[in-house]
Amino acid sequence: MNRMPARALAVTRPIILGLTVLNLLYAVSILCLLCASFFIEGWPWKPLGFDLATMDPRVPLGMRAIMLVGIVGAAIVHTILRRLLAIVDSVRGGEAFILPNAQRLSAIAWSVLAIELLRLAVLAITKFASIPGKMDGLSPTPWLAVLLLFVLSGVFTHGARMRTDLEGTI
């Protein structure tokens, strides 16, 4: 293996582990905020400085729903990071084109699709609950990333089959 990709793989592992820790802290923080929202008097207008007279009564429900979506999103990101770490470990061990990596890539693709659908759900919640702020609508980039991941999964499946066929002929 070339020295540069080997170094990149060596650096990738601790980065993924660090992102996993940050993601868990993110999920715990949102869960704490969600729980606190039920016990803080005047939530959300007092802590966030909303004007109670102009605030839609659906805002608290909408904000709690967005927090739940955030927790679900963190769980999905956790599974993505675990699968990505497994792929990095197998590639570092010299086993890139194996069927489990193809399956991991496919699962990552489905997970990224789920995250994008969660983002659309947040957009819908903000519209429904009239939550102040601006969130933009559709972007083609995440959808292209999902397609790319499904294609890569197919490439890895084909590569794993070719490797199995090659090993069978030797």
C-alpha positions as CSV (number, residue, x, y, z in Angstrom):
1,M,0.0,0.0,0.0
2,N,1.2,3.5,-0.8
3,R,2.5,5.5,2.2
4,M,0.0,8.4,1.7
5,P,-3.2,6.2,1.8
6,A,-1.8,4.3,4.7
7,R,-1.2,7.5,6.6
8,A,-4.7,8.7,5.7
9,L,-6.2,5.5,7.0
10,A,-4.2,5.8,10.2
11,V,-5.4,9.3,10.8
12,T,-9.0,8.4,9.8
13,R,-9.5,6.0,12.6
14,P,-9.0,8.5,15.5
15,I,-11.0,11.1,13.7
16,I,-14.0,8.7,13.4
17,L,-13.6,7.8,17.1
18,G,-13.5,11.5,18.0
19,L,-16.6,12.1,15.9
20,T,-18.4,9.2,17.6
21,V,-17.7,10.8,21.0
22,L,-18.9,14.2,19.8
23,N,-22.0,12.7,18.3
24,L,-22.8,10.9,21.6
25,L,-22.3,14.2,23.5
26,Y,-24.6,15.9,21.0
27,A,-27.3,13.3,21.6
28,V,-27.0,13.5,25.4
29,S,-27.2,17.3,25.2
30,I,-30.3,17.3,23.1
31,L,-31.9,14.7,25.4
32,C,-31.1,16.9,28.4
33,L,-32.6,19.9,26.7
34,L,-35.7,17.9,25.8
35,C,-36.2,16.7,29.4
36,A,-35.5,20.2,30.8
37,S,-38.1,21.7,28.4
38,F,-40.8,20.0,30.5
39,F,-39.6,21.5,33.8
40,I,-38.6,25.0,32.9
41,E,-41.4,27.5,33.5
42,G,-42.2,29.6,30.5
43,W,-40.3,27.4,28.1
44,P,-39.4,28.2,25.3
45,W,-40.2,32.0,25.3
46,K,-38.4,32.9,28.5
47,P,-35.1,31.1,28.0
48,L,-35.0,31.8,24.3
49,G,-36.3,35.4,24.4
50,F,-39.4,34.8,22.3
51,D,-42.2,37.4,22.4
52,L,-45.1,35.4,24.0
53,A,-47.7,37.7,22.4
54,T,-46.5,36.9,18.9
55,M,-45.4,33.3,19.4
56,D,-47.5,30.6,17.8
57,P,-48.8,28.2,20.5
58,R,-47.5,25.3,18.4
59,V,-43.9,26.4,18.8
60,P,-43.1,24.4,22.0
61,L,-44.5,21.3,20.5
62,G,-42.6,21.9,17.3
63,M,-39.3,22.5,19.1
64,R,-39.7,19.3,21.1
65,A,-40.4,17.4,17.9
66,I,-37.3,18.8,16.3
67,M,-35.3,17.7,19.4
68,L,-36.7,14.2,19.0
69,V,-35.6,14.3,15.3
70,G,-32.2,15.4,16.5
71,I,-31.9,12.4,18.8
72,V,-33.0,10.0,16.1
73,G,-30.5,11.7,13.7
74,A,-27.7,11.2,16.2
75,A,-28.5,7.5,16.5
76,I,-28.4,7.2,12.7
77,V,-25.0,9.1,12.6
78,H,-23.7,6.7,15.3
79,T,-24.5,3.7,13.1
80,I,-22.9,5.4,10.1
81,L,-19.7,6.1,12.1
82,R,-19.6,2.5,13.4
83,R,-19.9,1.1,9.9
84,L,-17.4,3.5,8.5
85,L,-14.9,2.5,11.2
86,A,-15.4,-1.2,10.3
87,I,-14.7,-0.3,6.7
88,V,-11.5,1.6,7.6
89,D,-10.3,-1.3,9.8
90,S,-10.9,-3.8,7.1
91,V,-9.1,-1.7,4.5
92,R,-6.2,-1.2,6.8
93,G,-6.1,-5.0,7.2
94,G,-5.8,-5.3,3.4
95,E,-9.4,-6.5,2.9
96,A,-11.2,-3.7,1.0
97,F,-13.3,-5.5,-1.6
98,I,-15.2,-7.9,0.7
99,L,-19.0,-8.4,0.8
100,P,-19.3,-7.0,4.4
101,N,-17.9,-3.7,3.2
102,A,-20.4,-3.6,0.4
103,Q,-23.2,-4.3,2.9
104,R,-21.8,-1.6,5.2
105,L,-21.8,0.9,2.3
106,S,-25.3,0.0,1.4
107,A,-26.4,0.5,5.0
108,I,-24.6,3.8,5.1
109,A,-26.4,4.9,2.0
110,W,-29.8,4.0,3.5
111,S,-28.8,5.9,6.7
112,V,-27.8,9.0,4.8
113,L,-31.1,8.8,3.0
114,A,-32.9,8.6,6.4
115,I,-31.0,11.7,7.6
116,E,-32.0,13.6,4.6
117,L,-35.6,12.6,5.1
118,L,-35.3,13.7,8.8
119,R,-34.0,17.1,7.5
120,L,-37.2,17.4,5.4
121,A,-39.2,16.5,8.5
122,V,-37.6,19.3,10.4
123,L,-38.5,21.7,7.5
124,A,-42.1,20.5,7.7
125,I,-42.2,20.9,11.5
126,T,-40.8,24.5,11.3
127,K,-43.5,25.4,8.8
128,F,-46.3,23.7,10.8
129,A,-45.3,25.2,14.1
130,S,-44.3,28.6,12.7
131,I,-41.0,28.5,14.4
132,P,-39.0,31.7,13.9
133,G,-35.8,31.4,11.8
134,K,-34.9,30.4,8.3
135,M,-34.2,27.0,7.0
136,D,-33.6,26.5,3.3
137,G,-35.4,23.8,1.3
138,L,-34.0,21.3,-1.0
139,S,-30.4,20.8,-2.0
140,P,-29.2,18.3,-4.6
141,T,-26.0,17.5,-2.8
142,P,-27.2,15.1,-0.1
143,W,-29.4,13.3,-2.7
144,L,-26.3,12.9,-5.0
145,A,-24.3,11.6,-2.0
146,V,-27.0,9.0,-1.4
147,L,-26.8,7.9,-5.1
148,L,-23.0,7.8,-5.0
149,L,-23.1,5.6,-1.9
150,F,-25.5,3.2,-3.5
151,V,-23.2,3.1,-6.6
152,L,-20.1,2.5,-4.4
153,S,-21.9,-0.3,-2.6
154,G,-22.6,-1.9,-6.0
155,V,-18.9,-1.4,-7.0
156,F,-17.8,-3.0,-3.8
157,T,-20.2,-6.0,-4.3
158,H,-18.9,-6.5,-7.8
159,G,-15.3,-6.2,-6.5
160,A,-16.0,-8.7,-3.8
161,R,-17.4,-11.2,-6.3
162,M,-14.4,-10.8,-8.6
163,R,-12.1,-11.3,-5.7
164,T,-13.9,-14.5,-4.7
165,D,-13.8,-15.7,-8.3
166,L,-10.1,-14.9,-8.5
167,E,-9.4,-16.8,-5.2
168,G,-11.4,-19.8,-6.5
169,T,-9.2,-20.0,-9.7
170,I,-5.9,-20.1,-7.8
